[in-house]
């Protein structure tokens, strides 16, 4: 420490000793994992750290002479106080990092006010303030990037764990349930009559179960899901699903609403077209929008039937399909003719 010209050299040594002792105390505390995870323990020490740093800065007005401060001599802690700014940035991101930097910047200006040298603040003080603000901004930004990377890694680990568990269950299901359903389907086809209906139902459940265990899991924490995965779960002997070769990622909420609208359309096919009706689902990923079409080979919808159903309070199509898609900012087009089947085309813009 350069004590030449200090008004109180002993005070300079006292400040240096305080800085050394505080560093020895806080470094182990800030690096203990249990401490860094405990918010109640962390914030009191952060506040104390900022208070000590500010106190060491303010002590400059007592130790230094007004002439030295006017000549541009830095405060006693120099860059040591940047550690407090970084600690706040690590704990609370850019905003709190900047808050800590502003507090210490105010302490630097207050030193000159106490020494009576406000009119002679030089580049040294302004440069120090700028560096503190940059430390708060950059440190907080880097911490945010690190936290985002950690969250993505956690989601990847969760997905890998779920995939392994799914593969284990798929092997067990394949060795038991799927084989039984396949046998029931074959025997039902051979026996005919009521057994054939039972075999058909077993075949549909077999196909649905194979689609379920063959698609990738969607973690509940995922921000986006592949719409293809959701729609492929509707595949069965009577429902054909066609999707693009590449993924169609959408926000989880949007994908859920589209999938629910498709499920409502298929439910209408089952209820109004009979057990023998077939349905086709087509997913198209366009420029800035996603289009899903559900078509059936049923008898079609007579003119005025939809308006009549809505007037009677039967809101299956109006609410389950139209309402969901419109809430997403999309449109629904229904093409139908008596005896020629029905096609429901849902177009939703990408968020």
Residue pairs with C-beta under 8 A, 6 or more apart in sequence:
1 12
1 13
1 16
3 9
3 12
3 13
5 65
5 67
5 68
6 12
6 63
6 64
6 65
6 68
7 62
7 63
7 64
7 65
8 62
8 63
9 63
11 59
11 62
11 63
12 63
12 76
15 56
15 59
15 63
15 76
15 77
16 76
18 52
18 56
19 56
19 77
19 80
22 49
22 52
23 80
23 83
26 45
26 49
29 35
29 45
30 36
30 45
30 87
35 41
35 42
35 45
36 42
42 91
43 91
46 87
46 88
46 91
49 83
49 84
49 87
50 84
50 88
50 100
50 103
50 104
52 84
53 77
53 80
53 81
53 83
53 84
53 104
53 107
54 81
54 103
54 104
54 107
56 75
56 76
56 77
56 80
56 81
57 75
57 76
57 77
57 81
57 104
57 107
57 108
57 111
58 107
58 110
58 111
58 114
59 76
60 69
60 75
60 76
60 111
61 69
61 110
61 111
61 112
61 114
61 115
63 76
64 73
64 76
64 115
66 115
66 116
66 117
69 111
69 112
69 115
69 117
69 120
70 117
70 120
70 122
71 122
72 122
72 123
72 124
72 125
73 124
74 124
74 125
74 128
75 81
75 108
75 111
75 128
79 131
81 104
81 132
82 131
82 132
82 135
84 100
84 104
85 97
85 100
85 101
85 104
85 132
85 135
85 136
85 139
86 97
86 135
86 139
87 100
88 96
88 97
88 99
88 100
88 136
89 96
89 97
89 100
89 135
89 136
89 139
89 140
89 143
90 139
90 140
90 143
92 140
93 140
93 143
93 144
94 136
94 137
94 139
94 140
94 141
94 144
95 140
96 136
96 140
97 135
97 136
97 137
97 139
97 140
98 133
98 136
98 137
98 140
99 136
100 136
101 129
101 132
101 133
101 135
101 136
102 133
104 132
105 129
105 132
105 133
108 125
108 128
108 129
109 118
109 121
109 125
112 118
112 120
112 121
112 125
155 219
155 221
155 222
158 219
158 221
159 216
159 217
159 219
159 222
162 217
162 219
163 216
163 217
166 213
166 217
169 213
170 213
170 214
173 209
173 213
174 213
177 209
178 206
178 209
178 210
181 202
181 203
181 205
181 206
181 209
182 202
182 206
184 198
184 199
184 202
185 199
185 200
185 202
185 203
185 206
186 199
187 195
187 199
188 195
188 196
188 197
188 198
188 199
188 200
188 202
189 196
189 199
191 199
200 237
200 275
203 237
204 236
204 237
204 238
207 235
207 236
207 237
208 233
208 235
208 236
211 232
211 233
211 234
211 235
211 236
212 233
215 229
215 232
215 233
216 226
216 229
218 225
218 226
218 229
218 230
218 252
222 252
223 251
223 252
224 249
224 250
224 251
224 252
224 255
225 249
225 250
225 252
225 255
226 247
226 248
226 249
226 255
227 243
227 248
227 249
227 250
227 255
227 258
227 259
227 283
227 290
227 292
228 243
228 244
228 247
228 248
228 283
230 255
230 256
230 258
230 259
231 241
231 243
231 259
231 262
231 281
231 283
231 292
232 241
232 243
234 241
234 262
234 263
234 266
234 281
235 241
238 277
238 278
238 279
239 266
239 278
239 279
239 280
239 281
240 278
240 279
240 280
240 281
241 280
241 281
241 283
242 280
242 281
242 282
242 283
243 283
244 283
244 284
244 285
246 285
248 283
248 285
248 290
250 258
250 290
250 350
250 351
251 351
254 328
254 348
254 351
257 324
257 325
257 327
257 328
258 290
258 292
258 324
258 325
258 328
258 346
258 348
260 320
260 324
261 292
261 320
261 321
261 324
261 325
261 346
262 281
262 292
262 294
262 346
264 316
264 317
264 320
264 321
264 324
265 294
265 321
265 344
266 279
266 281
266 294
267 316
268 316
268 317
269 277
269 279
269 294
269 296
269 298
270 277
272 298
272 299
273 296
273 297
273 298
273 299
274 298
277 296
277 297
277 298
278 296
278 297
279 294
279 295
279 296
279 297
280 293
280 294
280 295
280 296
281 292
281 293
281 294
282 292
282 293
282 295
283 290
283 291
283 292
284 290
284 291
284 292
284 293
288 349
288 350
289 330
289 347
289 348
289 349
289 350
290 347
290 348
290 350
291 345
291 346
291 347
291 348
292 345
292 346
292 348
293 343
293 344
293 345
293 346
294 343
294 344
294 346
295 341
295 342
295 343
295 344
296 341
296 342
296 343
297 341
298 341
298 342
299 338
299 339
299 341
300 336
300 337
300 338
300 339
300 340
300 341
300 342
301 334
301 336
301 338
301 342
302 338
303 338
306 317
306 318
306 334
309 315
309 316
309 317
309 318
310 318
315 323
317 334
321 332
321 344
321 346
322 332
325 331
325 332
325 346
325 347
325 348
326 332
328 348
328 349
329 348
329 349
330 346
330 347
330 348
330 349
331 346
331 347
332 344
332 345
332 346
332 347
333 344
333 345
333 347
334 342
334 343
334 344
334 345
335 342
335 343
335 345
336 342
336 343
